[in-house]
Amino acid sequence: MCEMVRELAALVEEMAVMLARSMGDATGVLQVGYHDRFTGVRLYDREGRAWQGELVDDGDQIDAVVNALAQDQTGVAMELRFGPAGTYEFRYTLGLRTLSPARVVGDQQFRYPHHPLAVRSVATTPEPGDTDPAVLAEVGGLVDEFVRRYEQLKGRPPQFAPGHSEAEIAAAEARIGLRLPEDLRALYRLVHDDDAEHGLLGCQSLLPLDEVVRHYLDSELGAWGWNDDLFGPVRVVHDAAPYGRIRRMSRNVRWITVATDRACNWCAIDLDPAPDGTSGQLFVYGRDYDESVGYVAESVTAILSEVVTALQAGEVEDEYPDEEYLGLPDQIGAAIEVDGSAVLNLANTSLAAAVADLAAPSHVQKLYLHDGDRSDLAELATLPQLRQLAIQTAQAVELTIPRTVPLESLSVRADAIDLTPLAGHPTLWDLEIANATHPVTITPLLDMPALVRLDLSTVTVPDLTLVAQLPNLRVLVLNQAQWHQLHETGAMPPHLAAAEMTGQQTLPDAVAWVSTLTPRAWASSLPTITGRVQVVQGS
């Protein structure tokens, strides 16, 4: 243990030297938060202003200290305060995720609506049996036709490695715990993979079967890879178009990644479709998909057929004959693209007129309203898929949201805000009220059964203590003075899963705040390392 402390002290000293070199003097504050493999860094000068300079060596010394502390921890927060003549004081705590703002998660199992905690079934055994011969024959015919057409165009056959035996496929399924769709099984019987990107599945490249298994077992369950962080920027899961085919979820244990477009997007098969979907349908997720997955096709067979049809119709532009990929139409294997976001500027028009001008109102799931004078949200009745609404820079707004609109998330930034019309709203679970120039009364929120997350950190709330009576509140965002008021009045919400204290605060302030939420051992102790470094002008 002593050796570990000495090693940490040496790393902290290196970090202090780096900061002194970067800032040109040794007076300021460094705050670092780490969680889920992400490190956030904030640096302030002696007046508490954010420092905008560049760190020497890209701040590698910060990463070294984080790595020394973060092993198997859900969060690490640390603070280095350096004063006159190169003196410094380093303190840290485990469990706190960030500083300025301070964030803590007390219930690691809690998830927002439509963000299930994916748990693999115990001792799941796939259905036994060889691949359906009729499906194998159909897929075989499509693959043969692809190979024939490919060779006609390229002058050489595609270099597919031999496929898998039934026993190999069954062994892979046993490890996953799920049986693959018959047409995917058939494809793996015939080809090993399409890592060379020949275009067998259009823009998607079939992964090797062992990689399919490894991806499923090594990653978080449910193929999407969504960030389920309670403080993440994307909380509401949108519907994928065509609606009703894919379940509106952030992950699903019956989603299996089987292909990729080699551009940080992945393609998965869906074995748990929504009522209008088909088991074995495919969707994409990844870098280009934030709030929903993208529906691709009803089956592997459907994509193969589309590829072969394009080849038979001569819909190929083979601009690079020496490369493996065929110049197939871009849409084959790609997701159906529907823009579910809209931005309306109300400076010179009414909300009713702006909504009427939307090209596809039935597809709008996220709406931003800017520069409105007085807007009545009853005009949103023609947006049947609207789930997120952000009102920016408004003077006043009537929150008369039609109950037929399935709104889940509402952010209101306006001078005057009356929450009365929200009482009884059945689906709204995420609410942010901001920038009000007049006090905001939250009594109507007592009649909002779905409300899970609430942010009041920038408004004055005369009846703030009522947050303790919100029946299903799990995540609360307040400023330091508001949290202090709740603590002093004994009105802390009893069932919080996570909390945030906005603004700039010291590490001791943040730890003291956490101790008012849930007394834990790490919240009562701040290991400290002190020292002195020579102040050297930045290089």
C-alpha positions in Angstrom: 0.0 0.0 0.0 2.8 2.4 0.9 4.4 1.8 -2.5 1.1 2.6 -4.2 0.9 5.8 -2.3 4.5 6.8 -3.3 3.7 6.0 -6.9 0.6 8.1 -6.9 2.5 11.0 -5.2 5.1 10.8 -7.9 2.5 11.0 -10.6 0.7 13.9 -8.9 4.0 15.8 -8.8 4.5 15.2 -12.5 1.0 16.5 -13.1 1.7 19.6 -11.0 4.9 20.3 -12.9 3.1 20.0 -16.2 0.4 22.5 -15.0 3.0 25.0 -13.8 4.7 24.8 -17.2 1.4 25.2 -19.0 0.0 28.1 -17.0 3.2 30.1 -16.5 2.6 30.4 -12.8 1.4 28.0 -10.1 -1.8 29.6 -8.9 -5.1 28.0 -10.0 -7.3 24.9 -9.7 -7.5 21.8 -11.8 -10.6 19.6 -11.5 -10.9 16.2 -13.2 -13.8 13.8 -13.3 -13.7 10.3 -14.7 -16.4 7.7 -15.4 -17.2 5.1 -18.0 -13.8 5.5 -19.7 -14.4 9.3 -20.1 -12.2 12.0 -18.5 -13.4 15.5 -18.1 -11.0 18.3 -17.3 -11.7 21.8 -16.0 -8.9 24.4 -15.2 -9.5 27.7 -13.5 -7.1 30.6 -12.9 -6.7 32.4 -9.5 -9.9 34.4 -10.0 -11.9 31.3 -10.7 -12.2 32.0 -14.5 -12.0 29.1 -16.9 -8.4 28.9 -18.3 -8.3 28.5 -22.1 -4.7 27.7 -22.7 -3.1 24.5 -24.0 -1.6 21.9 -21.7 2.1 20.9 -22.2 2.4 17.3 -23.4 -1.4 17.3 -24.1 -2.0 16.8 -20.4 -0.8 13.1 -20.5 0.2 13.4 -16.8 -3.5 13.9 -16.0 -4.4 10.6 -17.7 -1.6 8.9 -15.7 -3.1 10.0 -12.4 -6.6 9.1 -13.5 -5.5 5.6 -14.6 -3.8 5.1 -11.2 -7.0 5.9 -9.4 -9.8 4.7 -11.7 -9.3 0.9 -11.6 -12.8 -0.8 -11.3 -14.3 2.5 -10.0 -17.7 3.9 -11.1 -16.3 7.4 -10.8 -13.3 9.4 -9.7 -13.1 13.1 -8.9 -9.9 14.9 -8.1 -8.8 18.4 -7.5 -5.3 20.0 -7.6 -5.0 23.4 -6.1 -1.7 25.2 -6.7 -0.8 28.4 -4.9 2.1 30.8 -4.4 5.7 29.6 -4.7 4.7 26.4 -6.4 2.9 24.8 -3.5 0.1 22.4 -4.4 -2.5 20.3 -2.7 -4.1 17.3 -4.4 -7.3 15.6 -3.1 -9.5 13.0 -4.6 -12.6 10.8 -3.9 -14.0 7.7 -5.5 -17.6 7.4 -6.6 -18.2 11.1 -7.6 -18.2 11.3 -11.3 -17.6 15.0 -12.1 -16.9 18.4 -10.6 -18.4 21.7 -11.6 -21.0 20.4 -12.1 -20.9 17.7 -9.4 -22.7 14.5 -10.4 -23.3 11.4 -8.6 -25.2 8.1 -9.3 -26.5 6.2 -6.3 -28.5 3.6 -8.1 -26.4 1.9 -10.8 -29.3 -0.2 -11.9 -31.7 2.7 -12.7 -32.4 3.5 -16.3 -34.6 6.1 -18.0 -37.7 4.9 -19.9 -36.9 2.8 -22.9 -33.4 2.2 -21.7 -33.7 -1.3 -20.3 -31.0 -2.8 -18.1 -30.1 -5.7 -20.4 -29.6 -8.9 -18.6 -28.6 -12.1 -20.4 -31.0 -15.0 -19.7 -29.5 -17.8 -17.6 -28.8 -21.1 -19.4 -30.5 -20.1 -22.6 -30.4 -22.9 -25.1 -31.0 -22.1 -28.8 -33.5 -24.2 -30.7 -31.7 -27.2 -32.2 -31.7 -28.4 -35.8 -30.0 -27.9 -39.1 -30.7 -25.0 -41.4 -34.0 -25.2 -43.3 -33.1 -26.8 -46.7 -35.6 -24.7 -48.6 -34.0 -21.5 -47.2 -30.5 -22.8 -47.8 -31.5 -23.5 -51.5 -33.0 -20.0 -51.9 -30.0 -18.2 -50.4 -27.6 -20.5 -52.3 -29.3 -19.5 -55.5 -28.9 -15.8 -54.7 -25.3 -16.2 -53.7 -24.5 -18.2 -56.9 -26.1 -15.4 -59.0 -24.1 -12.8 -57.2 -20.9 -14.7 -57.8 -21.7 -15.2 -61.5 -22.6 -11.5 -62.1 -19.6 -10.4 -60.0 -17.2 -12.5 -62.2 -18.8 -11.1 -65.4 -18.1 -7.5 -64.2 -14.7 -8.0 -62.5 -13.2 -10.8 -64.6 -12.6 -12.8 -61.4 -14.8 -14.4 -58.8 -15.2 -12.9 -55.3 -12.7 -14.3 -52.8 -15.1 -15.7 -50.3 -13.6 -18.1 -47.8 -15.5 -21.4 -47.4 -18.6 -21.3 -45.2 -19.3 -22.9 -41.9 -20.6 -26.4 -41.0 -23.8 -26.8 -39.2 -21.9 -27.8 -36.1 -19.8 -24.6 -36.2 -23.0 -22.5 -36.5 -24.7 -24.4 -33.7 -21.6 -23.9 -31.5 -21.7 -20.1 -32.1 -25.4 -20.0 -31.3 -24.8 -21.9 -28.1 -22.3 -19.3 -26.9 -24.7 -16.5 -27.8 -27.8 -18.3 -26.4 -29.9 -17.5 -29.5 -30.6 -19.2 -32.8 -29.8 -17.1 -35.8 -32.4 -16.5 -38.5 -32.6 -19.3 -41.1 -31.4 -17.1 -44.0 -28.4 -15.8 -42.0 -27.5 -19.4 -41.1 -27.8 -20.3 -44.7 -25.5 -17.4 -45.7 -22.9 -18.5 -43.1 -23.1 -22.1 -44.5 -22.1 -20.7 -47.9 -19.6 -17.9 -47.1 -17.3 -17.3 -44.2 -17.6 -13.5 -44.3 -17.4 -10.4 -46.5 -14.5 -8.6 -44.8 -13.2 -7.7 -48.3 -16.4 -5.7 -49.0 -17.5 -7.3 -52.2 -21.0 -5.9 -51.8 -22.8 -9.2 -51.1 -25.1 -7.3 -48.6 -24.8 -3.9 -50.4 -23.0 -1.4 -48.2 -22.9 -3.8 -45.3 -20.0 -6.3 -44.9 -20.8 -9.6 -43.3 -18.7 -10.2 -40.1 -16.9 -13.5 -39.5 -19.1 -15.7 -37.3 -16.5 -15.7 -34.5 -16.5 -11.9 -34.5 -20.3 -11.9 -34.2 -20.0 -14.1 -31.1 -17.2 -12.0 -29.6 -19.0 -8.7 -30.2 -22.1 -10.0 -28.5 -20.4 -11.4 -25.5 -17.7 -8.8 -25.0 -19.8 -5.7 -25.4 -22.8 -4.5 -23.3 -25.8 -6.5 -24.2 -28.1 -5.1 -26.9 -26.4 -4.2 -30.1 -27.0 -0.5 -30.2 -24.1 0.6 -28.0 -26.2 3.5 -26.8 -24.8 5.6 -23.9 -27.3 4.9 -21.1 -25.6 7.5 -18.9 -28.2 9.3 -16.8 -26.4 12.6 -17.5 -25.8 12.0 -21.2 -27.1 14.4 -23.8 -29.5 12.0 -25.5 -32.1 10.6 -23.2 -35.2 10.0 -25.3 -35.2 7.0 -27.6 -37.0 7.8 -30.9 -39.0 5.5 -33.1 -37.2 4.2 -36.2 -39.2 4.6 -39.4 -41.2 2.9 -40.7 -42.8 3.1 -37.3 -43.9 0.0 -35.4 -41.3 -2.4 -36.8 -38.5 -2.0 -34.3 -39.1 -1.7 -30.6 -38.3 1.7 -29.1 -35.4 0.7 -26.9 -31.8 1.7 -26.3 -30.7 -2.0 -26.3 -32.1 -5.5 -26.5 -30.5 -8.8 -25.7 -32.1 -10.2 -28.8 -30.3 -7.8 -31.1 -27.1 -9.3 -32.6 -24.6 -7.4 -34.6 -23.7 -9.2 -37.8 -22.3 -6.7 -40.3 -20.7 -3.2 -40.6 -20.4 -0.5 -43.2 -16.7 0.1 -42.2 -17.5 3.7 -41.3 -18.3 3.3 -37.6 -21.8 2.1 -38.2 -23.0 -1.5 -37.5 -25.8 -3.7 -38.8 -27.8 -6.0 -36.5 -30.5 -8.6 -36.8 -33.5 -8.1 -34.6 -35.0 -11.3 -33.0 -37.5 -9.3 -30.9 -39.4 -7.1 -33.4 -42.2 -4.7 -32.6 -45.8 -5.8 -33.6 -45.4 -4.6 -37.2 -41.9 -6.0 -37.6 -40.4 -9.3 -38.7 -38.1 -11.5 -36.7 -34.8 -11.4 -38.6 -35.2 -7.9 -39.8 -32.0 -5.7 -39.9 -31.2 -2.3 -38.7 -28.1 -0.1 -38.4 -26.7 1.9 -35.4 -23.5 3.7 -34.7 -21.8 7.0 -35.4 -24.5 8.4 -37.6 -27.5 7.4 -35.4 -28.1 9.2 -32.1 -31.7 8.9 -31.1 -32.9 5.9 -32.9 -31.6 3.0 -35.0 -32.2 2.9 -38.7 -34.4 0.3 -40.3 -32.7 -1.5 -43.3 -34.7 -4.5 -44.5 -37.1 -7.3 -43.4 -34.4 -10.0 -43.8 -31.0 -11.0 -45.0 -32.8 -12.6 -48.0 -34.4 -9.2 -48.8 -31.0 -7.5 -49.1 -29.5 -10.3 -51.1 -32.4 -10.2 -53.5 -32.1 -6.4 -53.9 -28.4 -6.8 -54.7 -29.0 -9.5 -57.3 -31.8 -7.5 -58.8 -29.6 -4.5 -59.2 -26.9 -6.6 -60.8 -29.4 -8.1 -63.2 -30.7 -4.7 -64.1 -27.2 -3.4 -64.8 -27.4 -0.8 -62.0 -23.7 -0.9 -61.3 -21.1 1.8 -61.7 -17.8 -0.1 -61.3 -15.5 2.9 -61.3 -12.7 1.0 -59.6 -12.4 -2.4 -61.4 -9.2 -3.3 -59.5 -11.0 -3.0 -56.1 -13.2 -5.7 -54.6 -16.3 -3.6 -54.1 -19.0 -3.4 -56.8 -20.5 0.1 -57.4 -24.0 -0.8 -56.3 -26.6 1.8 -55.6 -25.8 3.4 -52.2 -29.2 2.7 -50.7 -28.9 -1.1 -50.8 -28.1 -2.2 -47.3 -28.5 1.3 -46.0 -31.1 2.6 -43.5 -34.3 4.3 -44.6 -33.5 7.9 -43.8 -36.1 10.1 -42.2 -35.3 13.4 -40.6 -37.1 13.4 -37.3 -35.9 16.9 -36.1 -37.3 20.3 -37.0 -36.3 23.9 -36.0 -38.9 26.6 -36.1 -38.0 30.3 -35.8 -41.1 32.2 -34.6 -39.6 35.7 -34.7 -41.8 36.7 -37.7 -44.5 34.1 -37.7 -46.9 32.2 -35.5 -46.5 28.7 -34.2 -49.6 27.5 -36.1 -48.2 28.9 -39.4 -44.8 27.4 -38.8 -46.1 24.0 -38.0 -48.4 24.1 -41.0 -45.3 24.7 -43.2 -43.5 21.6 -42.0 -42.9 19.2 -44.9 -43.5 16.0 -43.0 -45.2 16.8 -39.7 -46.0 13.1 -39.0 -42.2 12.4 -38.8 -41.2 15.1 -36.4 -40.1 13.6 -33.1 -37.8 16.4 -31.9 -38.8 20.1 -32.2 -36.9 23.3 -31.4 -38.8 26.6 -31.1 -36.8 29.9 -31.2 -37.7 33.5 -30.5 -41.3 33.2 -29.8 -43.3 36.0 -28.2 -46.3 34.2 -26.9 -46.9 30.7 -28.1 -49.7 28.3 -27.5 -48.5 24.7 -27.6 -52.0 23.5 -28.5 -50.9 24.1 -32.1 -48.7 21.0 -31.8 -51.6 18.7 -32.1 -50.7 17.9 -35.7 -47.4 16.3 -34.6 -48.4 12.7 -33.7 -44.8 11.5 -33.1 -43.4 14.5 -31.1 -41.4 13.2 -28.1 -38.9 16.0 -27.5 -39.6 19.8 -27.4 -37.1 22.5 -26.6 -38.4 26.1 -26.4 -35.6 28.7 -26.6 -35.6 32.4 -25.9 -39.4 32.8 -25.6 -41.1 35.6 -23.7 -44.1 33.6 -22.5 -45.5 30.2 -23.5 -48.8 28.4 -22.9 -47.8 24.9 -22.0 -51.2 23.5 -23.2 -49.6 20.4 -24.8 -52.3 18.2 -26.4 -52.6 14.9 -24.6 -52.6 13.2 -28.0 -49.0 14.3 -28.5 -46.7 11.6 -26.8 -44.3 14.2 -25.5 -41.6 12.8 -23.1 -39.1 15.5 -22.8 -39.7 19.3 -22.4 -37.1 22.1 -22.0 -38.5 25.6 -21.6 -36.4 28.7 -21.6 -38.7 31.7 -21.2 -39.2 34.8 -19.2 -42.5 33.8 -17.8 -43.4 30.1 -17.2 -46.6 28.7 -15.8 -46.5 25.0 -15.2 -50.3 24.7 -14.4 -51.2 23.2 -17.9 -48.7 20.3 -17.3 -50.7 18.9 -14.4 -51.9 15.4 -15.3 -49.7 15.0 -18.3 -49.4 11.2 -18.8 -46.1 10.8 -20.7 -43.8 13.7 -19.8 -41.0 12.3 -17.8 -38.1 14.7 -18.5 -38.6 18.4 -17.6 -36.1 21.4 -17.6 -37.3 24.9 -16.7 -34.7 27.6 -17.3 -34.0 31.3 -17.6 -37.3 32.5 -16.1 -37.2 36.1 -14.8 -40.1 35.5 -12.5 -40.4 32.8 -9.8 -41.8 29.5 -11.0 -44.2 27.5 -8.8 -43.9 23.7 -9.1 -47.1 22.6 -7.4 -48.6 21.4 -10.7 -45.8 18.8 -10.9 -47.3 16.9 -8.1 -49.9 15.7 -10.6 -47.4 14.4 -13.1 -47.1 10.7 -12.5 -44.5 10.1 -15.2 -42.0 12.7 -14.1 -38.6 11.1 -13.6 -36.1 13.8 -14.2 -36.3 17.5 -13.2 -33.9 20.4 -13.8 -34.7 23.6 -11.9 -31.1 24.8 -11.5 -31.5 28.3 -13.1 -34.9 29.4 -11.8 -36.3 30.7 -8.5 -38.8 28.2 -7.0 -40.7 29.5 -4.0 -42.2 26.0 -3.2 -39.0 24.1 -3.9 -39.5 21.7 -1.0 -42.3 20.1 -2.9 -39.7 18.1 -4.9 -39.7 15.7 -1.9 -43.3 14.8 -2.7 -42.9 14.1 -6.4 -43.8 10.4 -6.4 -41.5 9.0 -9.2 -38.7 11.6 -9.2 -35.3 9.8 -9.7 -33.0 12.4 -11.1 -32.8 16.0 -9.9 -30.6 18.9 -11.1 -30.3 21.9 -8.8 -27.8 24.6 -8.0 -25.8 24.7 -4.8 -28.1 27.1 -2.9 -31.2 25.0 -3.8 -29.6 21.8 -2.6 -28.6 23.6 0.6 -32.2 24.7 1.1 -33.5 21.1 0.7 -31.0 19.8 3.2 -31.7 22.5 5.8 -35.5 22.0 5.5 -35.3 18.2 5.6 -36.9 18.1 2.1 -34.5 15.8 0.3 -36.3 13.6 -2.2 -36.3 10.1 -0.8 -35.8 8.0 -3.9 -33.1 9.7 -6.0 -31.1 7.5 -8.3 -28.8 10.3 -9.5 -28.3 14.0 -8.7 -26.4 17.0 -10.1 -25.2 20.2 -8.4 -24.6 22.8 -11.1 -22.1 25.7 -11.1 -18.5 25.8 -9.9 -17.7 24.2 -6.6 -14.7 22.8 -4.7 -14.1 19.1 -4.2 -14.9 19.4 -0.4 -18.1 21.2 -1.3 -19.1 18.5 -3.7 -18.3 15.7 -1.2 -20.2 17.5 1.5 -23.2 17.7 -0.8 -23.0 14.0 -1.7 -23.0 13.1 2.0 -26.3 14.9 2.4 -27.8 12.6 -0.3 -26.4 9.3 0.8 -23.8 8.7 3.5 -21.1 6.6 2.1 -17.5 5.9 3.2 -15.9 7.6 0.3 -17.9 10.7 1.0 -16.3 11.3 4.4 -12.7 10.9 3.4 -10.5 13.0 1.1 -7.0 11.6 0.7 -4.6 14.5 0.3 -1.1 14.8 -1.2 0.9 18.1 -0.8 4.1 19.3 -2.3 6.0 22.1 -4.1 7.2 22.4 -7.6 9.5 25.0 -9.3 7.4 27.4 -11.4 8.8 27.5 -14.9 7.4 29.6 -17.8 5.3 27.4 -20.2 7.2 25.8 -23.0 
